[in-house]
């Protein structure tokens, strides 16, 4: 396990990030409601001055929301145990976060000498507090439904209620693998769907390093429940779950703020794209229906983050029933590895050939991005049957959310061999940054225009 590659994190929790984003959205709504309510009260409440300019409302939003978000993160307002814990503790943390945000806002406005209407600020604080407390009720119910979607694979027998702690405090489904050999672990990870590996104290110390090597190769985080261990690795970050101390090893820093920026940017951009491209989407859907039998959309189960299956949307480019013909065409497969590609696939319709060359068939995947199944940029998701056949380090491509475009698409697509394709995906996963995403997006348009490797 290369020392350089380990970036150590302890709180890779998609549910918590979603809760924090929801809270920030509530603040924006609260400001809009407060501005509207204040406009309505002018002239009806004695001494209330005319509404402030819209620029002041925007300044309040720009100043308060980021500082509040920092406070919410520091106070653990988004943590699973806070949302699902005692109500009084939740109320306390909401009020504490608001006090932090108000104090920081006052310092910012004082330093900038920005005159803001005090009645608007007061109304905003009252409204946002009330809305936040109200939204915590559906958040609690949503969290309880959503918990268990992520799977923690526990190695070794569990004693003393640790399994319950992982289920409740980390919001995970738990699967126990009694055999703690590297071979057994690799075999289970091959099947997909594992989000993290938990090494219990019952696993012998000498067996831990080979297990971590497997996790590193595949790109799955590993939590080691042991107090001290000299593994020749950088000091891991510690996290206490219930009564157990875990040391977390992970190749990727998926908890970085940059990934939150990526997630928010992906969904906002995809939502805007759906609105702007709605006429084109409707036109393509109509043409697909008019030129061949079958539905306009083709829905296929693909392997997503950590191998979890999700329904991927595309405009249908093949004749109806084409999936059933795949086995009879396997002898004509032109791609090495476990993937299936034919340059002149006889199942593709004339319109489908045009949609593929222009990549217009991929536009419905903007819905997958909005839903959180995919990103704008990332490794291309493979069908579930092909995902399960990925072996060794190739499975590390599953440690990033799949994308509509990526290094493979802008580097030649089907002109590349399977080994070259996987090497590009692993390069993306290991070297990911927002700058790399931007560079790929800028290279996507020329790749679409030239249609290189598209069929």
N, C-alpha and C positions, 0 to 999 in steps of 0.2 A: 504494500500500500504506500504509494509515494507520499512523502511528507508534505511536499509543496502543494499537492492538490487539495489538502484538507482545509476547508473553511468551516469553522465549528459554530453551530447554532443550536439553540435548545427549544425554540418555540415556533416550529413550522406548522402553523395552525390556520388553514384556509378559512375556517369558520370564524375565528377571531378577527381576521382581516376583513371579512365580510361584515361583521358587526360594527367595526370601527368605521367602515365606509358608509354604512347605514346611518350611523350617528352623525357623521359629517353632513350627509344629505338632509337629515332632520334640521340641522342648524341653518342650512341654506333656506329651507322651507320656512323656518321660524322667522328669519329676517324678512322674507317676502311678505309673510302674514303680518308681521309687526309694522312694516312700512304701509301696507294697505289699511290696517286698523287705525294707524295714526292719522292717515289722510281722512278717514271717515270721521274721526273724533274732532278734527279741527272745526271750530265754530260751534261745537256742541259742549265742549268742556271749557269753562272759563279759564283764561290765562294761557291756554295752549297756543303756541306760536304756529305760524304757517309751516307746512311740511318742508323739511330740508331738501336741498337739491339731490338728485339721484346719485351724483358723484359721491356724496357723503355716505349714502347707503352702501355703495360699492366699496368705499374705503373701509367701512366697518366690517364688511364681509371679508375683505382681503386681510385685514389685521387680526380679526378675532378667530376665524376658522383654523388657520394653521397653528396658532398658539394653543387653541383649545385642543386640537388633535394631539399635540405633544403632551399636554397635560393628561388627556384621556389615556394615552399610552403609558405614561409614567404611573398613573394611579390604577392601572389595570382595569379600567372600566369595561374594556372589550373582552376580558378574559372569560373563559367558559365557566370557571368556578364562581366568578362574580355574578354573571347573568343567571346561573342556575342555583346560586346560593341564597342566603337569607335576604329578605326584601329590605330590611333596615340597612344592611351593608351596601346594597345596591344604591339606595337613596343617599347614603352617606358619600359614596364615591361620586355620584352625579353632582351633588352640591360642592364637594371638594374640588372637582374638576372645573366647575363653573367659577368658583372663587379664584382658582389659578388663572383661568382664562381672563376673568375680569381684571385682575391685578396686572397681568401682562399687557392687556389692552390699554389700561390706563397709562402704563409706562410708555408704550409705543406712541399713544396720542399726545402725551405730554412732551416727549422728545421731538415729535414731528410738529408740535404746536398746531394740531389740526382741530379746529372748532367743530364739534359734533353736537347735535341736538340731544340733550340729556334725556328728554322724554322718550326719544326713539331708542336710546340705549337701554333705559329701564324697561320699556315695553318688550324689547327683544330678549332681555335676560329672563323676564317672567315667562314669556311665551316659549322660549327655547327650553327652559327648565320643565315646564308643564308637558311639552311635547315629548321631551326625552323620557320623562317618567312614564308617560303613556305608551311610548313605543317599546319600552322594556317588557311590557306584558306579552305582546305578540312575538317579540324576540325570544322570550323564554320558551314559548310553545314551539316556535320555529326551530330553536336550538335542540329541543328534545326530540323533534322529528328528524333533524339533520344529523344528530350524533349517531355514530355507528357507520356512516358512509365510508369513513376511512378505516383501514384495517391495520391493526398492529399484530405482527407475528411474534409471539413470545416463545423463546427458546428455553427449554428446560421446564421442570415442574414449577408451579406457582404455589407458594405458601404464604400465610399471613394476610390474605386479602389483597395482594398486590394486583391481581387481575381486575378486581372491582375498582381499584384506584385508577388504573389505566383506562377502564371503560368510562368512569364518571368524570375524572379530572382532566383527562386528555381527549374525551369525546371520541373514543375509538371502539370499533368492534374488535374483539380479541379472538385470535386463533392460536392454539398452543401446538408447538412442534416439539414433541418429547425428545426426538433424536437431534442432537446438537452438532452433528458432523457438518463439515463444509459441503460435502456431497449432497446431503439431505437438504441443506438450506438452499443450495443452488438449484436443486430440482424443484423445490417449492416456489422459488422466485421465478423460475421459468414459466410456471403456470400463470403468473401475473396477478395483479390486484392487491399487492402488498405495499402499503404506504410507509411503513417503518418496521424495523426489527428491534425487538427488546430482548436483550441478553440478561437472563435472570441470574441471581447469585448462585443457583444450583449448578451452573455451567462451570466446569473446571477452568482455572485461570489459564492453563496452557492451551486451552481450546479456543480462547476468545480471539486471538490475533487472526487465525485462519478464517473465522467467521466474519471479522471486520474486512478482511481482504475481499471476500465474496461480495459483501455489501458495497464496498467501494467500487468494485468492478462493474456492478449492476447500476450503481447510482442511488441506492436506497439508504436512508439514514439509519444509523444504529445507535440505540441507547443501551449503555452498559451499566447494569445495576451492581456496582462494586465500589468500594471506598477508594482504593488506591491501586494503580496498576501501571507498571512500566512497560509500555508497548512500543517504545521508540517513536512515538508520535508527538506532535505539538500538544501542550496541555489542553484538554477538551474543556468545553464550558459545562458547568454543573447545573443541574435542574433537579429540584425536589418535587416528586410526585407523591403526595400522601406522606408516608413514612420512609420512602425509599429515595436514596440519592442516585441519580443517573448521570453518567458522563456521555455526552452526545458527540458522535463523530459523523460528519457528513461532508461529502465532496463539494457540494454547491451551497452557496449562501442564499437559499431561497427565501430567507426571512428579511432580506435587505429591503430598505425603502424603495430602491430602484424597481424591484419586482412589483411593489404596490403601484408605483407610477405606471409600469407596463400594463398591469391588470386594468387600472382605471382608464388609461389611454386607449387600450384595446376596445373596451366596451363602449366608450363614448364615440370613438371613431367609427366603430361598426354600426352603432345606432344611427349616427349621422349619415353613414353610407347607405343604410337601408332606406332612409327618408329621401335622400337625393337620387338614388338609383331606382326608386319604386317604379317609375314609368318603364324603365328598361327591363326590370325584373318581370313586370306584368307582360310586356311584349314578348320576351323570351319564353315565358311560361305558355302563352297563347300559341306561339309558333310550334313549340314541342307538342302540344296537344293536337294541333291541326295537321302536323306532318307525319305522325305515327301513332299507333295505338298505345294506350297506357297513360299513367299519370304524368304530370309535368315534373314532379320531383322524384328523385331516386334516393331512398333512405337506406343506408347500410351501417351495420355495427362496425365501428372502428376501435382500435386500441388507443386509449387516451393516456392521461397522466398516470404513471405507474401501472399501465396496462389495463386500467378500468375501461370497460366498454362504454361507448356512447353512440347515439344515432347521428351519423353525419349526413348532411343534406347536400345534394347536388341536383342540377338540372339533368334529367334523364337524357343520356346520349346513346343508349343502346335500345334495341328492340325489346319489346315486352318478353319476359321470361329468359333474358340473357344469362342470368346467374346460373340457371339449371344447365346451360350449355358449357360451362367452364371446364368441367372434367374432360369432355370430349376434345377440348382444344389444348390440353396441357402439353401435348407433344410439340406444339408450335410455339411454346413459350420462348421468348427471345431474351429474357433477363435471367442472369444467374442468381443464386441465392433463393430464399423462400418466397420471392415475390413473382407475380404473374403479369407479364406485359407482352403485347403483340402490336407491332407497328401498324399493320393493316388488319385490324380485328374485324372479322366479317359481321360481328354483331352490332357494330356502330352504324347508326343511321346517317344519311347525308347531312342533315342539320347537326347531328351530334358531332360529326367530324369538324365542322366549322366551330362549334362551341368549344371543343377541346383545343383546337389550334389557337383560339383567342382567349382561352381560359374563362370564358363567360359561364361555363358550367359550374365553376367554383363559387360564384357570387352568393348562392344561398347559404354558404358557410358563414356569412356574416351573422346569421341567426345563431350558429354554434358559438361564435365569439361573444355575442351578447349574453348567451346562456352560460358562459364560462367553461364550455367544453374545450374550446380552442383559443388560440391567440392569433393575432395577425401574422406574426412571425414565429416559426418554430419548426421542429422536425415534422415531416409529412406523416399523418396518421395512416397506418396500414390496416387492412381488414383484420378482424380479430383472429382469424385462422392463421394469417401470416405473422401477426404480432406474437402469437404463442410459439412460433418456430424460430424467433430470434434467440440467439444463444450468446453466452459470454458477455463481453463488453458491449456488444451491439445493443443489449437491453438497456444500457445507460441512456440511450436516446429517449427512453420513456420517462426519465426523471425531469423532463421539461414538458410543459403543456404543448401539444402539437399545434402547428400553425397552417394558415392558408398558403403562405409563401415561406421560403427559407433558402439556405445556402444551396441546396440541391436544385431548386427550381431556377435560380439565377446563374447556375454553373453548368447547365447543359441538360438537366432532367434525365430523360430516358436515353440520352447519348452516353451516359456514364454507366460504368459497371456497378454491380451491387456493392462491391468492396469500396469503390470510390464514393458511392452514395452514403454508406455508413460512416466513412471517414469524415465526410463533410458534416454529417449530423453530430458526430462526437466532437468535432472541432467547435461547432456552434454551442453545444451544451457546456463544454469545458471552458470556453472563452466568452461566455455570454456577457453582454453589456447593452445598455440602451443605445449606445453609439453603433454597435454591431447591428441591432435591429433597424436603426435608421438607415444604415448603409445598404442593408438588404432591401428595404422598401424602395430606396432610390434606384436600385438596380433592377427592381421587378418590372417597371414599365418598359425599359428597353428589351428585357427578356420576352415580355408579352408581344411587343411589336415584331421582333424577329422570329418568334415562335420556335426558337431553337430547342430541339429535343422534345417538342410537344406532339403527342399522338394519342 
